[in-house]
């Protein structure tokens, strides 16, 4: 279903890359990844954090499965993978009053 939605909008996952055992894909924009330490003193390890400048669509594959996000063109997004489950966060738009 996701692939057909991409094609209907004339988009493809043009940029696909592996980072730290996970796979990330986007249609446009830039992406940069790093590793973040899990919080707390329990020594819970680390997880991937990837920032995207305006990907239109995002694809993430981890050991937990394949995940898709539609942040839209020009919308920054950050994907984190704690425990191998991706979470996509977007900044709220600035409001002008």
PyMOL CGO cylinders between C-alpha atoms (Angstrom):
from pymol import cmd
from pymol.cgo import CYLINDER

trace = [
    CYLINDER, 0.00, 0.00, 0.00, 2.76, 2.46, 0.90, 0.3, 1, 1, 1, 1, 1, 1,
    CYLINDER, 2.76, 2.46, 0.90, 4.65, 1.81, -2.34, 0.3, 1, 1, 1, 1, 1, 1,
    CYLINDER, 4.65, 1.81, -2.34, 1.53, 2.53, -4.41, 0.3, 1, 1, 1, 1, 1, 1,
    CYLINDER, 1.53, 2.53, -4.41, 0.93, 5.75, -2.43, 0.3, 1, 1, 1, 1, 1, 1,
    CYLINDER, 0.93, 5.75, -2.43, 4.50, 6.82, -3.23, 0.3, 1, 1, 1, 1, 1, 1,
    CYLINDER, 4.50, 6.82, -3.23, 4.10, 6.11, -6.91, 0.3, 1, 1, 1, 1, 1, 1,
    CYLINDER, 4.10, 6.11, -6.91, 0.77, 7.92, -7.09, 0.3, 1, 1, 1, 1, 1, 1,
    CYLINDER, 0.77, 7.92, -7.09, 2.55, 11.07, -5.88, 0.3, 1, 1, 1, 1, 1, 1,
    CYLINDER, 2.55, 11.07, -5.88, 5.47, 10.55, -8.25, 0.3, 1, 1, 1, 1, 1, 1,
    CYLINDER, 5.47, 10.55, -8.25, 7.87, 9.77, -5.38, 0.3, 1, 1, 1, 1, 1, 1,
    CYLINDER, 7.87, 9.77, -5.38, 10.43, 7.02, -4.86, 0.3, 1, 1, 1, 1, 1, 1,
    CYLINDER, 10.43, 7.02, -4.86, 12.84, 6.23, -2.06, 0.3, 1, 1, 1, 1, 1, 1,
    CYLINDER, 12.84, 6.23, -2.06, 15.75, 7.78, -3.93, 0.3, 1, 1, 1, 1, 1, 1,
    CYLINDER, 15.75, 7.78, -3.93, 18.15, 7.73, -0.98, 0.3, 1, 1, 1, 1, 1, 1,
    CYLINDER, 18.15, 7.73, -0.98, 18.44, 4.48, 1.01, 0.3, 1, 1, 1, 1, 1, 1,
    CYLINDER, 18.44, 4.48, 1.01, 21.30, 3.78, 3.41, 0.3, 1, 1, 1, 1, 1, 1,
    CYLINDER, 21.30, 3.78, 3.41, 22.27, 1.48, 6.26, 0.3, 1, 1, 1, 1, 1, 1,
    CYLINDER, 22.27, 1.48, 6.26, 23.34, 2.81, 9.63, 0.3, 1, 1, 1, 1, 1, 1,
    CYLINDER, 23.34, 2.81, 9.63, 24.32, 0.67, 12.59, 0.3, 1, 1, 1, 1, 1, 1,
    CYLINDER, 24.32, 0.67, 12.59, 22.33, -2.33, 11.35, 0.3, 1, 1, 1, 1, 1, 1,
    CYLINDER, 22.33, -2.33, 11.35, 19.15, -0.39, 10.48, 0.3, 1, 1, 1, 1, 1, 1,
    CYLINDER, 19.15, -0.39, 10.48, 18.04, 0.80, 7.02, 0.3, 1, 1, 1, 1, 1, 1,
    CYLINDER, 18.04, 0.80, 7.02, 16.70, 4.30, 6.35, 0.3, 1, 1, 1, 1, 1, 1,
    CYLINDER, 16.70, 4.30, 6.35, 15.21, 5.70, 3.14, 0.3, 1, 1, 1, 1, 1, 1,
    CYLINDER, 15.21, 5.70, 3.14, 13.87, 9.07, 2.01, 0.3, 1, 1, 1, 1, 1, 1,
    CYLINDER, 13.87, 9.07, 2.01, 12.59, 10.64, -1.18, 0.3, 1, 1, 1, 1, 1, 1,
    CYLINDER, 12.59, 10.64, -1.18, 14.44, 13.98, -0.99, 0.3, 1, 1, 1, 1, 1, 1,
    CYLINDER, 14.44, 13.98, -0.99, 16.53, 16.13, 1.36, 0.3, 1, 1, 1, 1, 1, 1,
    CYLINDER, 16.53, 16.13, 1.36, 19.49, 15.28, 3.53, 0.3, 1, 1, 1, 1, 1, 1,
    CYLINDER, 19.49, 15.28, 3.53, 19.86, 12.80, 6.36, 0.3, 1, 1, 1, 1, 1, 1,
    CYLINDER, 19.86, 12.80, 6.36, 22.38, 12.52, 9.18, 0.3, 1, 1, 1, 1, 1, 1,
    CYLINDER, 22.38, 12.52, 9.18, 22.58, 9.80, 11.82, 0.3, 1, 1, 1, 1, 1, 1,
    CYLINDER, 22.58, 9.80, 11.82, 24.33, 9.35, 15.14, 0.3, 1, 1, 1, 1, 1, 1,
    CYLINDER, 24.33, 9.35, 15.14, 24.04, 7.06, 18.16, 0.3, 1, 1, 1, 1, 1, 1,
    CYLINDER, 24.04, 7.06, 18.16, 22.40, 8.26, 21.39, 0.3, 1, 1, 1, 1, 1, 1,
    CYLINDER, 22.40, 8.26, 21.39, 22.92, 6.69, 24.80, 0.3, 1, 1, 1, 1, 1, 1,
    CYLINDER, 22.92, 6.69, 24.80, 19.77, 5.47, 26.49, 0.3, 1, 1, 1, 1, 1, 1,
    CYLINDER, 19.77, 5.47, 26.49, 18.97, 7.53, 29.58, 0.3, 1, 1, 1, 1, 1, 1,
    CYLINDER, 18.97, 7.53, 29.58, 19.21, 6.37, 33.15, 0.3, 1, 1, 1, 1, 1, 1,
    CYLINDER, 19.21, 6.37, 33.15, 21.83, 4.57, 35.14, 0.3, 1, 1, 1, 1, 1, 1,
    CYLINDER, 21.83, 4.57, 35.14, 20.62, 1.08, 34.24, 0.3, 1, 1, 1, 1, 1, 1,
    CYLINDER, 20.62, 1.08, 34.24, 23.05, 0.82, 31.32, 0.3, 1, 1, 1, 1, 1, 1,
    CYLINDER, 23.05, 0.82, 31.32, 20.28, 0.32, 28.77, 0.3, 1, 1, 1, 1, 1, 1,
    CYLINDER, 20.28, 0.32, 28.77, 22.59, 0.71, 25.79, 0.3, 1, 1, 1, 1, 1, 1,
    CYLINDER, 22.59, 0.71, 25.79, 22.12, 3.01, 22.85, 0.3, 1, 1, 1, 1, 1, 1,
    CYLINDER, 22.12, 3.01, 22.85, 19.96, 3.59, 19.77, 0.3, 1, 1, 1, 1, 1, 1,
    CYLINDER, 19.96, 3.59, 19.77, 20.10, 5.31, 16.40, 0.3, 1, 1, 1, 1, 1, 1,
    CYLINDER, 20.10, 5.31, 16.40, 18.94, 8.90, 15.94, 0.3, 1, 1, 1, 1, 1, 1,
    CYLINDER, 18.94, 8.90, 15.94, 18.60, 10.20, 12.38, 0.3, 1, 1, 1, 1, 1, 1,
    CYLINDER, 18.60, 10.20, 12.38, 17.63, 13.73, 11.38, 0.3, 1, 1, 1, 1, 1, 1,
    CYLINDER, 17.63, 13.73, 11.38, 16.13, 14.54, 7.98, 0.3, 1, 1, 1, 1, 1, 1,
    CYLINDER, 16.13, 14.54, 7.98, 15.81, 18.02, 6.46, 0.3, 1, 1, 1, 1, 1, 1,
    CYLINDER, 15.81, 18.02, 6.46, 12.61, 17.54, 4.47, 0.3, 1, 1, 1, 1, 1, 1,
    CYLINDER, 12.61, 17.54, 4.47, 12.29, 13.94, 3.33, 0.3, 1, 1, 1, 1, 1, 1,
    CYLINDER, 12.29, 13.94, 3.33, 8.68, 13.93, 2.02, 0.3, 1, 1, 1, 1, 1, 1,
    CYLINDER, 8.68, 13.93, 2.02, 8.52, 10.23, 2.98, 0.3, 1, 1, 1, 1, 1, 1,
    CYLINDER, 8.52, 10.23, 2.98, 10.61, 8.06, 5.29, 0.3, 1, 1, 1, 1, 1, 1,
    CYLINDER, 10.61, 8.06, 5.29, 11.25, 4.33, 5.36, 0.3, 1, 1, 1, 1, 1, 1,
    CYLINDER, 11.25, 4.33, 5.36, 12.86, 2.57, 8.32, 0.3, 1, 1, 1, 1, 1, 1,
    CYLINDER, 12.86, 2.57, 8.32, 13.72, -1.12, 8.61, 0.3, 1, 1, 1, 1, 1, 1,
    CYLINDER, 13.72, -1.12, 8.61, 14.92, -2.58, 11.90, 0.3, 1, 1, 1, 1, 1, 1,
    CYLINDER, 14.92, -2.58, 11.90, 14.89, -6.03, 13.42, 0.3, 1, 1, 1, 1, 1, 1,
    CYLINDER, 14.89, -6.03, 13.42, 11.31, -5.25, 14.51, 0.3, 1, 1, 1, 1, 1, 1,
    CYLINDER, 11.31, -5.25, 14.51, 10.01, -4.74, 10.94, 0.3, 1, 1, 1, 1, 1, 1,
    CYLINDER, 10.01, -4.74, 10.94, 9.46, -2.11, 8.26, 0.3, 1, 1, 1, 1, 1, 1,
    CYLINDER, 9.46, -2.11, 8.26, 7.99, 1.30, 9.10, 0.3, 1, 1, 1, 1, 1, 1,
    CYLINDER, 7.99, 1.30, 9.10, 6.84, 4.22, 6.93, 0.3, 1, 1, 1, 1, 1, 1,
    CYLINDER, 6.84, 4.22, 6.93, 6.25, 7.88, 7.74, 0.3, 1, 1, 1, 1, 1, 1,
    CYLINDER, 6.25, 7.88, 7.74, 4.85, 10.75, 5.67, 0.3, 1, 1, 1, 1, 1, 1,
    CYLINDER, 4.85, 10.75, 5.67, 6.25, 13.99, 7.13, 0.3, 1, 1, 1, 1, 1, 1,
    CYLINDER, 6.25, 13.99, 7.13, 5.78, 15.85, 3.84, 0.3, 1, 1, 1, 1, 1, 1,
    CYLINDER, 5.78, 15.85, 3.84, 8.03, 18.02, 1.71, 0.3, 1, 1, 1, 1, 1, 1,
    CYLINDER, 8.03, 18.02, 1.71, 9.97, 20.65, 3.64, 0.3, 1, 1, 1, 1, 1, 1,
    CYLINDER, 9.97, 20.65, 3.64, 9.11, 19.30, 7.09, 0.3, 1, 1, 1, 1, 1, 1,
    CYLINDER, 9.11, 19.30, 7.09, 12.06, 18.28, 9.27, 0.3, 1, 1, 1, 1, 1, 1,
    CYLINDER, 12.06, 18.28, 9.27, 11.80, 14.91, 10.96, 0.3, 1, 1, 1, 1, 1, 1,
    CYLINDER, 11.80, 14.91, 10.96, 13.85, 12.95, 13.48, 0.3, 1, 1, 1, 1, 1, 1,
    CYLINDER, 13.85, 12.95, 13.48, 13.67, 9.16, 13.74, 0.3, 1, 1, 1, 1, 1, 1,
    CYLINDER, 13.67, 9.16, 13.74, 14.85, 7.33, 16.87, 0.3, 1, 1, 1, 1, 1, 1,
    CYLINDER, 14.85, 7.33, 16.87, 15.05, 3.55, 17.26, 0.3, 1, 1, 1, 1, 1, 1,
    CYLINDER, 15.05, 3.55, 17.26, 14.97, 2.70, 20.98, 0.3, 1, 1, 1, 1, 1, 1,
    CYLINDER, 14.97, 2.70, 20.98, 14.61, -1.05, 21.44, 0.3, 1, 1, 1, 1, 1, 1,
    CYLINDER, 14.61, -1.05, 21.44, 14.55, -1.39, 17.64, 0.3, 1, 1, 1, 1, 1, 1,
    CYLINDER, 14.55, -1.39, 17.64, 11.15, 0.31, 17.32, 0.3, 1, 1, 1, 1, 1, 1,
    CYLINDER, 11.15, 0.31, 17.32, 11.32, 3.53, 15.25, 0.3, 1, 1, 1, 1, 1, 1,
    CYLINDER, 11.32, 3.53, 15.25, 9.63, 6.67, 16.45, 0.3, 1, 1, 1, 1, 1, 1,
    CYLINDER, 9.63, 6.67, 16.45, 9.29, 9.70, 14.19, 0.3, 1, 1, 1, 1, 1, 1,
    CYLINDER, 9.29, 9.70, 14.19, 9.18, 13.17, 15.73, 0.3, 1, 1, 1, 1, 1, 1,
    CYLINDER, 9.18, 13.17, 15.73, 8.53, 16.42, 13.87, 0.3, 1, 1, 1, 1, 1, 1,
    CYLINDER, 8.53, 16.42, 13.87, 9.08, 19.97, 15.07, 0.3, 1, 1, 1, 1, 1, 1,
    CYLINDER, 9.08, 19.97, 15.07, 5.94, 22.02, 15.56, 0.3, 1, 1, 1, 1, 1, 1,
    CYLINDER, 5.94, 22.02, 15.56, 5.53, 24.84, 13.04, 0.3, 1, 1, 1, 1, 1, 1,
    CYLINDER, 5.53, 24.84, 13.04, 6.42, 28.34, 14.19, 0.3, 1, 1, 1, 1, 1, 1,
    CYLINDER, 6.42, 28.34, 14.19, 3.32, 30.46, 14.64, 0.3, 1, 1, 1, 1, 1, 1,
    CYLINDER, 3.32, 30.46, 14.64, 3.39, 34.13, 13.72, 0.3, 1, 1, 1, 1, 1, 1,
    CYLINDER, 3.39, 34.13, 13.72, 1.01, 36.28, 15.74, 0.3, 1, 1, 1, 1, 1, 1,
]
cmd.load_cgo(trace, "trace")
